[in-house]
Amino acid sequence: MKKSILIIVLVLLIDQISKIYIKTNFLYGEEVVVFDWFRIHFIENNGMAWGAEFGGKAGKLFLTIFRLFAITGIGYWLYSSIKKGAPNILIVAISLIFAGALGNIIDSVFYGIIFDTPLNATATLFAEKPYGELFHGKVVDMLYFPIWSGNLPEWFPIWGGKPFTFFNAIFNIADTAISTAVGLLIVFNKKAFPKT
């Protein structure tokens, strides 16, 4: 349990510190090139994968409430796995999923009431006039890995001849924790879920 809590706290600290730093020091859309294939690029979204949106304000509220229920289930899964003496790899993976989900939930629940979004200026933490309301915050993303950009060959199905960037998703530390956990569960599937 202590190791699990340590993983969760570390991921949450790194996630929230990076998001608050980016939000209070970068203009929306600002980008810093670290390497050709890695950039810090500040964007926000309503919390769905690849910034997808549905149902406007009501859809955002539904998504946030759904996440709260989901994290309760993940927390129970983690607790019961620890109690049952599950393999360490499974406990680490669940801890990463829990931390990542909680990191993005913090944005969704609280960022709308603690940050403003001024035009052509950086955001203010604990602003007098925040941009939203409780449960309607936007998730901060900043990690961008455009490993390759160019036009695909004409013979390529669907996207042939069109500009293409691999990998064009922009994400955050919380998303990275969840993706890492899923990768661990796929690669170490037999160790995580041994046959009894």
ABEGO torsion letter per residue (X at the ends): XAAAAAAAAAAAAAAAAAAAAAAAABBBGBBBBABAABBBBBBBBAGBBGGBBBGEAAAAAAAAAAAAAAAAAAAAAAAAAAAAGBBAAAAAAAAAAAAAAAAAAAAAAAAAAABBBBBGBBBBBGBABBABBBGABBBBBABBBBABBEBBBAABBGABGBBBBOBABBBBAAAAAAAAAAAAAAAAAAAABBBX
